[in-house]
Each structure stands twice: as C-alpha cells, then as structure tokens.
Amino acid sequence: MDTTEILRQLAIIVLAAKFFGLVARKIKAPMVVGEIAAGLIIGPSMLGLLQSSDFLQGMAEIGVIMLMFSAGLNTDIKELKETGVKSTVIACAGVFVPLILGTVLYMCFYGFSGPGTTHFLKAVFIGTILTATSVSITVQTLKEMGKLSDSIGTTIMSAAIIDDVIGIIVLTVVIGFRDPNAKIWDVVFHTFLFFVFSIGVGIITYHVFKRLDKRYPHTRRIPIMGMALAFILAWIAAEFFGVADITGAYIAGVILSSLDDSAYISRKMDVNSYMLFGPVFFCSIGLQTNIRNVNMSVLVFSLAFVVVGLLSKIIGCTGASLGLGYSMNDSLKIGLGMMTRGEVALIVAQRGLAAGLLDQTYFTSVILLIIASSIITPILLKIVYSKDPSNEKAPST
C-alpha cells in the first residue's frame, strides 16, 4: 500500500469518526457508537469508500493496546481493597451467569457439542463477550443524579473493575484453548506463570517509575516510557506465555495506576487514542462488518444475543447483591448499572475474530448490544432511583 493511499484512508476515518461521534454525543449516546457507525457507513456495508486492510488492522491493534493500557491506569487499587469481598462476589456473578447463558444461547442456535471442539470454543467465546462490562454510561447517569459517590455507585464502579479483570483472564484462557494441541492445565499453568511474572516485574517496575516520577514530575518522558512498558508486556504476554497481548497492556496500566502522575499519564495516552488510534480501532469494527451479509438467521440470533446480554447481567449481579443483604431496589440498581457494554466487549470480539473464534457477521450482534444497553440503562436507572425513598441507605461496603 503506497503512502498516498494510507493518507487517504486515515483522512476519511478521522473525519468520519469524529463527525458521527459528535452526532452520537448530541443524541446522548456514547461517542464509540458514532465511531462504529462511521465504519459501517464508509465501509462495505454502505458507501464502500474503504475496505479493511492489513495496515488498518495494525493501527487498530495499537489502538486496542492503548485502550487497555488506559483501562489499567484508571484502575483504583485502593478502592478495590476497600470494597473487598462484596464487589468481588457481584463481579464473579456478573461474569459467570453471562458466560453460561451466552454459551447455551449459541448452542441452542447452532447445535450442542462437547468440550474440546472448535464449535464448543465458539460457543464459550460468545459467552465471553457477554462477560464484559462498560460503566461509562452508568457513571454519567449517576453523576447527573448526584449518586455516583454513594455506596451503590461505589459498589458498581468497584464491581465493574473486578469484572473486567476476571473477564480478561477468561478471554486469555479461552484463546489459549484455540490451539488444538493445547491442554487445559497447560493453558492455566501458562496463564498463572504470566501473572506471577507480572507481579515480580510489576513490583520492580513500579519502584523504578516511582523514582523517575519523583525526580521528573509531569514530564512527557514518563508517559512515553509507560507506553513502551505497555508494548513490551503485550509482546512478552503473547510471545512467551501464549497470553492475549491486551492482557499484558492492561497489566502495564495497573502497575502504573498507583503513581502520583497516573492521571497525567492517562491524559497523555487519551490524546493519542482520542485523535487517531481509537477512531481507527472503532471504525475498523464497522469496516469488518458487512450488514449486507446479515441474513434472517444472524438477525434473529443478534436479537436473542441482545436480550440474553442484558438479562444475564441483571440476573447475575442483582441475585448476588440480594444474597449479600442489599434491598431489592438497591440490588436492581447494581444489576442495571452493570448492564452496559462498550469498548471492552468490542476488544474481546476483535480478539475472537483474530483467533478464528468469531465470524465477522456476529459483530452486528455486539454492536446492537452496545447500542441497546447504552440507551436502555440510563432510562431504567432513573426509573429505579425515582422509586427510592430519599432516606433509604444501602448496606455499607
């Protein structure tokens, strides 16, 4: 691909993504929805201005790594420790129930198969996509209602963080099984080894960065070295442990999340992601999806996927909250707050496509789930909160 073609593609993507992203924001939808829509419009689904290419896939891969690095940077380790067992139980239920129901959903449509087959792995991967949680819409809704910092808001945020950690581990294990020669204990062992390695490297790296941060506060060299760390751990994860590269990038972010300048690093990463790599990644999702190939079977599955995706989070998280002593109303708030899907679901789906565990046509299902959850969650949360007596307090976490 020559330089002029690269420039043409990037110009179209950046302009289209930002235009439709702003349109999405105007109608109170996440910008990511607009950027995906941009890919659908300029791609083979409609105008055909661009096609997915190796270059765009490479740029999208960098975008994924940077997104996961930023997610790790925004992980509040202190908050995780404070919320403790309750948020962990809610998060585990929020992963387990969607994983099981998503797997069963795929098998109900396309037949049952025993463990170890590719068909079974594809079914489990559908469930893995549903484990992801994105609370950006929930955060904005709670902020508008002045409920973000109360016990329920804190529980939702903490559970969502733990949910993503568990979801990444599940993704890592499932992709590890993609190798037909892989054995369950080998995959688990290599995953365990990587996390042990990450703890050791993380302790050393954190103290090195802490010294650098103290000596050179608010300087650009810190974010640059942080980004290098993300790429190095992503490479090590994939090359030496057979673990998904995004897991390494996420761990890199977690390592640096306790630095005094973690917010500064995150802002610098967001500039790169917001201006170029993010739009390329989300547009590439649209470019890889051709709605002209969506037949009635895929459409019916997509609708069922959306329903199961929404209900499974509510069932899992609400049920766990009730078991922990929350009232029905507060439990429902937590379940609804954990219902939204966003960037992480797209990242998981993209990894499945690269590993051959997901067909391109099923990106339609994921996109519909993101749009539906983004619209429905704020409405339902406001209804539930409107029925909540002002003097009612949730159990402390």
Secondary structure, 3 states (H helix, E strand, C coil): CCHHHHHHHHHHHHHHHHHHHHHHHHCCCCHHHHHHHHHHHHCCCCCCCCCCCHHHHHHHHHHHHHHHHHHHHCCCHHHHHHHHHHHHHHHHHHHHHHHHHHHHHHHHHHCCCCCCCHHHHHHHHHHHHHHCCCCHHHHHHHHHHCCCCCHHHHHHHHHHHHHHHHHHHHHHHHHHCCCCCCCHHHHHHHHHHHHHHHHHHHHHHHHHHHHHHHHCCCCCHHHHHHHHHHHHHHHHHHHHCCCCHHHHHHHHHHHHCCCCCHHHHHHHHHHHHHHHHHHHHHHHHHHCCCHHHCCHHHHHHHHHHHHHHHHHHHHHHHHHHHHCCCCHHHHHHHHHHCCCCCHHHHHHHHHHHHCCCCCHHHHHHHHHHHHHHHHHHHHHHHHHHHCCCCCCCCCCC
